[in-house]
Amino acid sequence: MLSALAELLKASEIASIGFMNLSASLVTAAFTFTILSLGIASPWPNWRGPNFNGTAGTDEKGLSTNFSPTEGVAWAAELPGSAASTPIIWGDSVFISVAVESEQKLYAMCLERKTGSVRWKYAVGEGFRVDDKSNLANPSPVTDGKLAIFFYGTGDVAAYDFSGKEVWKKNLMKEHGRFAIQWTYASSPTLVDNRLIFQVLQRNEAFVFAKTQKGEPDGKNESYLLALDPATGKQLWKSIRPSEAVMESLEAFSTAIPHEHNGQKQLLIMGGDCLTGCDPANGNELWRWGTWNPKKIGHWRQVVSPVAAEGIVLACAPKREPIYAIKLGASGNQGAEAIAWQSGDEERKEVSSDVSTPAYYQGRFYIVNSDRQSVSCVEPKTGKVFWDQRLDGQAVRLQKFESSPTIADGKLYIMDHRGTVVVLQTGDEFKQLAVNPMGADNQQNIRSTVAISDGQLFIRTNSTLFCVGKK
């Protein structure tokens, strides 16, 4: 970030201020000024946004509250296929992955930010789905401002520069074995400290599901973390992640989340009945806490990713089980002493999430209970619940929520299976602001998360990408 900022400062002829001597506030002001003067939009570089916690930049103001497919839309781009992946935005480029059933192809696409027109589109892999729950374009792309990297449930990964030139391409399954995951792989890649991180948490034995071979019959099928050089695709390290979980509980659809606490950088990993922190430089495990599954139930797959703030990381147990708030800062194996609080008691009875990853914004966690169609506002360190409310679809019958909440400008956006976007006001008092149906009546299983960049919302349904807000 500092090198990129220095380049921007030089480009805007304010580097002579003495960049290294600027205070934090002046650096932020200079960076904001330079972005505005160069017309560079605030990026949304990965699935959970620039802060890895579901929030956009603090400069986002005036975001839309009420909209529809025909009102308040800057443009609407028809997509050739569906996916659970979230659009990624950097500058004047929008990157999106799609799975096209009629062609049995997996595509990487770049759209023009101002109009939604297609700049380029390339087939990265083959296939559409292996089960009836989702398709092979579950993982979201990621960008560092130089390359856009696309990843699919087939193991195919490809990096393109912004002009559409392929820089490198490979298949993780061919190099590391077929994923031993019952449903379709869904973990998104993560970029941290010039390392491209992949998380593969899987069963320790091969099996056949939906007529598809899962895992390698003659292999160890170990869970692992993998780091590649984003510029070349060269392997930097691979770290095996052991677990005492059994069967499907070894599997995870969560994503590795970077977080820094007291100057220590780490990757937070959820799955295999435990929460771990590892060193992004080499993959070595720093600490471990678990378990939310002491009985070793075999079907507790992990979907929710970790979210951390104020020295606390949330570990959301699956299947409507409690949420555990784990204190950061310790090393080695952690027990009950690491738990700051947990839900499931009378005060926090309904605070739970089976699918949606919580967001953190201005001193509060916002937790979506996917099945109950409710949202909770919780204080990080104490677990105090300021409100826990079911969402009101008004004239629309709300479906299950499996996307994750996005927050900026004091507004929370969450989309249900049919593409209805509910808007809430953030803060210690519950207020529902709007219900905006964006998907067609026959659409279902929409899981993409709303992305936010430069005053605009990017909302993906099964057939269309909407850019909502100012033109």
N, C-alpha and C positions, 0 to 999 in steps of 0.2 A: 504494500500500500504506500509506503514512504517513497519508494523509487518512482511509482506511478504518479504520486502527487508532485514530486520534484519535476518530472517531465511536464506535467500540466502547468505548474507554476512557471517554468521556463517558457512554455508555449504562450502563456498569457503575459509575459514580460514583467512578472513580479517576483522572479526568483532572486533578484538583487536585494530583496528585503532581508535576506539572511535566513534561509529556510530552517537551518538546524537550530537557530536561536529563537524561533517563534514559540510562543506558549501554545499549549494545547488548544486554547480557544481561538488564537489567531490562525493556527494551522487549519482548524475546522472552517473558520470563516474564509480563509484563502481558498481552501478546496472547494467550498460551496460557490464562491465567486467565480472561480475558474470554470467549474462545470457549467454554470449558467452562461458565462461569456462565450464558451465554446459550443454551447448548445448540446452538451452531453447529458443524456437522461440518467437519472438515478437508476442503477442497475438492479435487476432481480436475477442473480447469477446461478441460483440453485433452488432446489425444491422448497426449502424453508426460508429462503430470502437471504439478504445480505448479512443479517445478524444471527442466522441459524436458529431462530426462535419464533418464526412466523410473523415477524414484523418488518415493515419497510423502513426507509430512512426517516429521520425526524423532520425532514424538510417537506414531507408530503402533506399538502394542505388542499382543502376544497374537494376532497374525493366525493364522488357521486353517492347519493343515498337511494334515490328512486330512479329506476330505469327498466327497460324492457327490450326485447329484440328489435323494436322499431323506435324506441325513444331513448335519447341520451347516449346513443352509440356513435362513436367516431367512425368505425368501420366494422364490418362482419365478414370474415373469411371462411368460405366453405372448405371443409377439410375432407381429404379423400378417405379418411378412416378414423377410427376411434382409438382412445387410449386413456389410461389413468394418469399418465404423465402430465406434469405441469409445464406451461410455457415458460421459457427463460428469456430474459430481456437484457440487452446490453447496447447502449447507444441507439442506433437506428435499426437494429436487428432484433428479430424475434425468432427464437429457435424452438422447434416443436417436433416431437417424434410421433409417428402414426403407424398403426397396423391396418393394412388394407385386405379385407377378407376376400374380395373378388380376385385379387391378384396373388394372395398368399405371400405378400411382401411386407417388409419392415422398412420404413422410410425415415430419413433425416431430412428436415425441411428448415429453410430460413425464409422468413417473411419480411417485407419492408415495413418498418415500424410506422411510418406515416399513413400508409394506405392498406396494409394487409395483403398486398400482392406478393406472389411467390417469386423470390429471388433465385432459389435453387432447391432441388429435391433429388435425393439419391437413395437408391435401395442399398441398405446395409446388410440385411439378412433375409431369410426366407421363413415363412410360416405366418400364422395368425393367432391361434390359441391351442392349448392342450387340455383345457377344462372349460366349464361353462361359467366360471366366476369372473374371469377377466381375460386379457389377451397379452401377447408377448411384448407390448410396448408400455409396460408398467413403469419402469424406472424413468425419472426425469433427466433431461440433459443437464450439463453443467458447463460453465464458461469462466475463463480467467481474463476475458477481454481480448485475448489473442486467438484462442482456439475454442471451438464449440465441440464438446465431446458427447457422443450419443452411445447409449448402452441398452441392451435388450435382453429379454428372458432366455434367448437362445445362446447367450454368452458372447454375442457379437458386440464389439466396441469399436468405434471409429472416431477419429478426430479430423475436423475440417477447419481451415482458416475462414475468416469471415467472407472471403470471396467465393467460397465453395470448393476450394482445392483440397483434395484428400491429403492429409499429412501422414497419417499412419492408420493401420487397421489390424485387428487381431480377434481371436475368439478364445475367451477364458475357459470354456469347456474343453476345447481341444488341448489347451496347455495344462489345465489343472483338474480335469475330469468333469463329467456331467453332474449338474446340481442335484443333490438328493433331497429335493423339496417337493412335498406332495402337491401343493397348488402351484401357481405360476410365480416364478421369481419376481420380486418387486423392489428390492433395495436399490436406492439411487446412489450413483457415485458421489464422492465428496472431494473437493479441492481444498488443501490446507498446506501452507508452507511449501508450495511448488511440488506437492505430491498429490497424485490422483489415487484416492482410496476406494477400494471395493470391499464390501462385507459379504461373505458367504457363510451363513450359519445354517447348517444342514444336518440331516440324520447321519449316523455313523455306519449305516448299512444300506445297501442297494435294495430297491423294490420296484414294482411295476404299478403304475397308477394311470387310469384312463388310457390303457393300452400303450403307455409310454414308459420307457426305461428311465428310472430315476437313480442317479448315482452310478458308480462303476462296480459291477459285480466282483471284480478281482482287486478292487482298490480299498484304501482305508476310509475314504469319504469323510475326512476330517473337516471340521469347521475352520475357517481361516480368514485373516485380513490380508489384503494385498495392496501394495503401493507401487504405482508406475510413475515414470517420468512423463508428465503431461505433454511435453514437447516431442517425445520420441516413442512413447509406449514401452520403453525399456523397463524391466522389472527392477525396482529398488530394494524391496524386501517383501517377504512373505512370513506371516506369523500365525502359527497354529493356535486356535482358541479352544481349549478343552472344556468340557461341561459334564456334569453328573446327571443332566436331564435324560429322559428316555423318549424314544419314538418321535412323534410329531412335535413334542415340546422342545426338541433340539432345534427346530426350524424357526427362522425369523424373517419377517418382511420389513423389518425396521431398517433405518439408515444410520450410519456412523455420523455422529454430531461432534464437530470440534468445539472445544470450550477451554478457556483459560481461567484458572483460579489461583490467586496469590502468586502470579507470575509463572505458574506451571501450565504448559500447554498439554492438552490431552484429547484423545478421541473417546467419546462416551459410546458404549456398545450395549445394546439391550437384546437379550435372547438366550436360549438355553437355560431358562429359569434363573438367570442372574444378570446383574449389571456390572460392567467393568469399565475401567479407565486405562487407556494404553498410551504409550509415547508415540506421537506421529512420526518421530524421526526414525524409529526402528521397529515399531509394533510391539515392543515389550510391554507386558502388563504391569501397571503401576499399583492397582488395587482392584478388589472384587467384593461385591456384596450380593448375597442371595441366601435364602430363596423365597419367592412368593408361592412356591409350589412344594412344600415340605413332604407331601404325600407322593410326589413324583407321578402325578396324573399324566397320562401319555399324550393327550391331545391339546395341550395348552400352547399352541404356536404363538409367537409374539409378532404383533403388527405395529404397535405404537413405538415410536422412536423416543429417546430421552430428550428432555428440555431442561436447561439449567439456568439458574439466576440466584444471586444473593447467597452463594455458598450452598445452595440446595439443588439437587437434581431429582426430577420426578421419575419414578419407575412405575409405570401403569401396568399392573397385572392384567392378563387377558380374561375373557369370559365373565365380565361384570364383577370381577374381584377387586379388592382395594387398590388404591394408589399408595405407594410408599415414598415419602420424602427423605432422601438420603443425604446426609451431611458430607460435603466435599472436604478434602484436606488431609485425610488419613492415607496410609499406605498398607499394602498387604491385604489379607483376608479380613473382612469386616463382618460383625455380627449385629445383634440387636442394638448395640450402643450407637450404631451409625444412623438409626432411624430417628429423624426429628419429629415426625408425626405420620400417621397413616389414616386413610379414610375407612369407612365401613362402620364407624360408631354412630351414635344417634345424631350428632351434629353434622357429620359428613357421610350420611347414609347412602346418598345417591351420587357421590363424587367418584366417578369411575369412567374409564374409557377403554373400549375394546379395540378400536380401529383408529380413531382420530388422534393425532399428536397434539398435545396442548400448546398454547402460545403464551409468551410472557410479554407484558407491556406495562410500563410505568408502575412497577412495584406489585403487579398482580399476575398470577397464573390464571388463564382462561381455559377451562377443561370441558370438552364436548363429550357427553354421554351418547354414544352413537345410536344405541337402540332406544333409549328413552327420549331422544330428541330434545335434550336439555343442555344448558350451559351453566357452569359454576364459575364464580369469581372467588379466588382463594389467595390469602396472604402466604407468600412463600415460606417464611421461617416458622410460622406458628400453625399453619393449616386453617386459620380462621376463615370461615365461609361468609363472605359478604352477601352473596345471593346464589341461589340455585333454582333456576327457572326452566320450565318447559317452554319450547318455542311455539308460538301461535301462527299457524299457517293462514289464518283468516279465511279467505275464500278458496285457498289452495290446501289440499290435503298433503301434508309433508310426508316425505318418504324417509328412509333411513339415511343418517349422515355418516359417510365414510371418507369424505374429504377432511382436510385439517383446516382449522381457523386461521385467517389472515387478519392482521391488525395494522392500522395506520390512521392518523388524523382523528383519533378518538373513536374510531368505528371498527367493529368486528364483522368480518364477512365469512359466512359459512354456507356451503352449497350441499343440497341433498341429492339423492340418487337420480332424481328426475331433472335436475338442473335449476331448482328453485334456490335463489340466493337470499338468505335472511341477513338483515343488517341490524346489529345491536350497537348501542352506545356503551363505550367502556367506562369504567369507574365503579364506585362502591354502591351505586344504586342501579338496579336493573331497568333498562328501557329498550324496548324493541322499536326500531325506527322504520323498518320497511320489509316487505316480502316481495321479491322480484322474480317471477317465473321466466327463466331463460331457455329452458329445454322444451322440446316438443313433447306432446302427451305420450307418444309411444316410446320415448327414450327411457332407459333405465341403467342402473349400475354406473352412474356418473361419479367418478371419484377424484377428478382433478381438483387441485387447490387453486384458489384465486390468487393471481400474481399482481403486484402493484409496482408501478414505475412511473415517475414524473407526472403525477396527477391523474394517471389512468389505471383502470382495472382491466385485467386480462382474464376473461372467463371462458373456459373451455367446456362445451357440451360434447355429445357424441358425434355431432356433425359440423359444428361451427366454433370458431374462435372469435369472440366478441372483444373489441376494444371499447371500453366504456369510459366516457369522460370527454374532456376538451379535445377538439380536433387539432 
